[in-house]
Amino acid sequence: MKEIDLKIAVVGLGRAFTLMLPTFLADERVKLVGAYDPRRKATDQFRKDFEAVIYDDVESLCSDDTVEVVYIASPHQFHAEHVKIAARAGKSILVEKPLAISLDECSEIVDTVSENNVVLIVGHSHSFDGPVLQAAKLLHSGELGTSCMLNALNYTDFLYRLRRPEELDTGKGGGVVYSQAAHQVDIARLLMGGEVSTVRACIGNWDSERSADGAYSALLTFKNGGFASLTYSGYAHYDSDELLENVSEMGFMKDQWVFGVSRKRLQAVSTEGEASMKAENTYGGDHYRSALKGHAPYHQHFGQFIVSAQRADLRLTPKGVWVYGDNKRFIETPGNTIPRVEVIDELWGAVRGGVTPLHDAMWSRATMEVCIAIIESARTGKEIPMRFQVAPNLGTTSH
């Protein structure tokens, strides 16, 4: 490793970390140097795998001068606290979505990052995916005119994957809005100019034994006059990957005839044992297996996205972007041997190159403002106006 590699310490060694781990292992620009997690099995595994430092708490991790970047992958309800500790220690920060679970916490993060003049990037959200970024650049070039309408839908098994209790408690950042709308809204904002004006939404909560919000449908209006319809269901019945040639969210082919696996597995687990089983299946656990096996042949994705601009419609796929204008053409998105390399590209550019990142604190607060408005609109039956929206930065502005 060269001395200029980004030295990253990890807060939280759960599922989010396991999904980013193949990226950290494959990208020579980064080096994992330390970690904190309350699970002893996880930290023992990390020490063995990386010959790295294990810290007793987040404060000691952030006070270590050898740590340059803090990757915060702790449960959602701790993001705000952990980001502020890292920012006040002067560290660059990569934090998993969602930025935080309240608008006040998001604003506190925006202020703290600004006051301490540190880099913050929120990821991974699927707005980092190659075909999404390619479509965004095409739309923002002006070649196709203004983005007018967007339709997105995703049907998954999200609610029936193994969960800790707080992951089924919307008040603690559980359910599909905080975890999944954060992806869908981020993509929609990027493709539609970023600045949402109003949000109206409904939420589905249809299983008393899985009490978190499990589905939503939202209508967003935008400052540029456009609008977007977003639908998501995590109830593990229909799988909308069928609309994407049976390519999974992680970019692998899946067997369309294998059905109901998540629900069947959950039926064999007691409520009390579910959290323990999840822990044993994640990093350091007795049954842990890498989330990504080998190189994915396709780009990662987050369901169906169709965008209507003034002069063409765009349909995003795990291979690239279909453009339906006067003629029909396909723009292939070049593949990457490193999964989620776009996250490291943005982190490297910000920390080493002084480039203002797209997925910074203000951008991510705007995404969470929309997500929180989905919950508020569903609760009150009202249309919710936005206050903190920003346009996307797709250039190379130095900070």
N, C-alpha and C positions, 0 to 999 in steps of 0.2 A: 504493500500500500504506500502511496505517496503521502507526504506530509500534508498536502492540501486537502486530503479527503475530509469530508464532513464527519465529525465524531459525534455520534448520536447516542443518547441514553434514553431508555424507554420507561415510561410510567404506565404500567398495566400490561400484563402479558396474556390477555384473553384473546377472543376470536379476532378482534380487529387487528391485533398484532400478528396473529398467524396468517391473516390475509395479506399483510404487507411484508411478511418475512421473506417470501421468495424474491421480492424486489430488493430488499436490503442485501440478500445473499448474492444476487446476480449483478448488482450495479457497483462497479469499482470506485465510484465517487463517494461512497459512504462506508462507514465502519461503525459497528455496534460496540460501544465501550462500557455500557453499564445499564442497570435496570433496577426498578423497584416494583414489587408486587407483594401483597400480603400473603400469597400462597407460596409456602416454602418449596413445594414440588416444582413450581414454575421457576423460581429463582435458582434452585439447584440445577435445573436443566439448562438455564441460560448461562450460568457460570461454567458448566461443563462444555457447552457448545461454543462459547465465544471467549473463554478465559478472561471474562470481564468482571468489573466491580459490581457487587450487589450492595445496595444502599438500604438503610433502615427506614428511611422516609423520603418524601418528595423534597423536603427542604435540603437535606444533605446531598441529594443527587444534584439539585440545582446550584448548590454552592461549590461544586467541584469545578475548578478552573479548566480541567482537561475536557469537560463536556462543552461542546459548541452548540448542539441542537438538542432540544428536548422534544421527544415524540410522545405526546399525551394520548394514550389509548385506554384510559381508565373509564369506568362507567359514566354515562352521560351526566349524572347529577354532580359529578366531581370536576367536570371540565373547567368551569369558571374559576374555582379555587386553585386548581393546579396550573392553569394558564397564568393567573396573576402571580403566583409564586415564581414561575419561570421567568416571566417578563421583568419582575423586579430584581431578579438576579442577572439580568442583562442577556439572557439566552435567546437565540433564535428558536422559534416554536413551530412544530408541525403537530396540529391537533386534529383528531378524528372528528368527523361530523357527528352530531350537531355541535355547533360552536358552544352553545349552552342551552338550557331549557326554559329560560325566561328572557324577555326582552330587556329587562333591567340588567340581568347578568351579561347579556351580549353587549350592552352599552358600556358597562364597567370594563369589559375586556377591550373594547375599542379605545377607551380613554387610557387604560393602563398601558397598552401597547404603544400608543402615541406618546405618552409621557416618558416612557423608558426607551423610545426610539429603537424598538426591536422588530425583527421580521416575524410575522405570523402568517402561516398558510393553513387553511382548513382542507383536509383531504384524508382519505379518499372519498370524493363524491364522484358519481359517474359523469359529471361534466368534464372530468379529465380524460374520458375515453376518446381515442383517436378519431372515430367518425363524428363524434359530437364537436370536437374542436375544428375538424375540417369543415363541417356544415356551418359552424359559427363564422369562420373566416369568409366563407363564400357569401353568407347572408350579409355580413357587415361590410363586405367590399362594395356593396351597392349595385353589383351586376344584375341582381334579380329584383331590385326595388325593395320597398319596405316589407318587413315581416308582418303579416296581417293576422294569421290564425295558426294555432297549434293544437293538435290532438295527441294525447299521450295516454296509454293504458298499460297496466302491468298486473297480471294475476299470478300469484306465487303461493308458496307454502309457509310464508314468514311466521305466522302466528303459531304454527305447530312444530317449529323447530324447538330444540331443548332450550328452556329459558330459566333464568333466575327470577325470583319473585318480583323484583323491581322492574324487570323487563315486561311485565304484564300489568304495570301500574302507570297509567298515563301521567299522573302527577309527579312521578319520578323520572320522566323521560322515556317511559316504555310505550309500546304500541307502534302502529305503523306510521303515524304522522311524524313523530320525532325521528324515527329511524329511516323511513323509506321516502316520505315526502321531501325530506332534505335532499335526496338524490333528484327526484323528479322535478321539484321546483327549481333547483339549481340549473338543471339542463334547460328548462323552459325559459327561465330568465336570460340565460346566455343566448339562446336562439332568438329571443323576442325583444332584445334591446335592454333587458335588465331592470327597467323601472316599472314595477307593478303599481297600478293606481288603486284598485279595489279587489277584494276577495269575498266571494260568497261560496259556502260549502255545506255539504252534509257528511256525516260520519256514520259508519255502520258498526254496531257492537252487538253481535248476533250469537255469541256463545258464552253462556254464564260461567262456564268453567275456565274460559280464557278471557278474562274480563277487560283486557285492554282494548282500545280501539283497533278494529281489524280491517276496516275499509274506509275509503273516503272518495268523494267526487267533488271537485272544486272548479269554479269558473273564475279566472283571473282576467282583469282588464289591464291594459298597459298604457303608459303615457303617450306612446306613439299611435294610439288608436286601435292597436291590435288586441286580440283576446286569445285565451288558451283554456282548454278543457283538460283536466287531469283526473284520471281514475286509477285507483289502486285497490286490490283486494289481496289479503294475505291468508285467506281461509282454506287454502290447500285443496281446492276442487279443480277448476279449470286452470291450465298452465299456458299462459300466453306466449311462452317460448315457441309454441307451435307456429306462431306468426313470424318467427325469426329463424325458420328452417331448423328448429329444434336445437339451436345453439343456446347453451346455458348462460346465465349472467356472467360466469367466469370465463367464457369463451371456449368451452368444450362442447362437443356433440353429446346429446343425451338421448336415451332410449325413450321414445314417445309412448311405448307400451308399458313402461314401468310406472305404475300409478298408485298414489296413496301411501307412499313409503313413510312420510313424516307422521301422518295420522296413526298408522299402524304401529310405528315405533313408540309413539307417545302412549298408546293404549296399554303397553306392557310396562309402563313406568308409573310408580306412585307419585302423587303430588309432592310428597316430602323428599322423594329421591331424585326428582328431576334436576334440581340445581347441582346435586352431587354428581350425577351422571354427566351433566354439561361440563363440570370442572374436570372430570376424568377424561373427557374427549378433547379438551383444549390443551394448549401448550403445557408440557410438564406432566400431564395426566397419564395414567396407565394405558389408556386407549387412544392417545393422541396420534393422529396421522396428519401429515401435511395436507392443507386445504387444496393445494395445487400440485398435481402430479405431472411433471414434465412441462413442456412448452405448449401453451394453449394455441391452437391453430387459428383462432379468430379473436377479434377484439372483444373485450368485455362490453356489456350493454345493460340498459335498464328498461327493457320492454320496447314497445312500439312508439315511435315518434314520427309524426307527419307534420310538416310545416308548410303553410301556404304563404308565399311571397307574392308580390304584384305580378311577376312575370313567370313564375314557376312554382310547382310543389316539390318538396324534398321529402324523401323517405330514408330514414337512417337504418342501417343494417350492421351486423357484426363484421362485415367485410368492407363497408364504405357507404357511399351516399348515392341514391338514385335521384336524378334530377328530371322532372317531367315539365318541360317547357314547350316550345314549338316542336322540339324533338325530345326523344327519351334517351338519356345517357347515364352511364354509371361511372362514378369517380371512385376508384379503389383507394382505400386508405392504407398506406404502407404499414406492414406489420412490424412488430418489435419482438426481439427475443427476450426482453425483460418485461414482465408484466407490470403494469402501472408505472412505467418509466416516466410518464408525463408528470407524475408527482415529484419525482426527483429532479426532473428538468426544471420545474418551476422553483423548487427549493434551492437548487444550485444557482439558478439565475439570480434569485433574490439575495442569497447570502454571499455568493462569490462575485456576482456580476453587477450588483446594485440595481437590478431590474424590479420595478414595482410588480408584485405578483397579482394575478387575476383573483385568486381565491384568498384575499386578505380579510382582515377582521370586518371592515365595513361591508364588503361584498357578502360575507357570510352572515352578518347581522341582518342584512336585507333578506336573505333567503329564510332565515329563522323567523323574521317578522311575518312573512307569508305563511309559514307553517303554523305559527302560533295563532294567526288570524283564521286558519282553517278550523282550528279547535273552537275559537271564540264564535265564529260565524255559525258553526253547527250547534253550539250551545244556545245562542241568542236568536237565531233565525234572521240575523241582520247582515247587511253588506258592510265589510270592514275596510275603512280607508287606510292607506299606507303612509308612513312618515319618513322612513329611513332608506328609501330605495336609491340605488346607484347604478350607473351604466357600467358595462364590462370594460376592463382595460385589456385589449388584445394586442397592444403595442409593446414597445421596449422602453417605456419611460423609466428613467432612473429615479430612485427615491433618495 
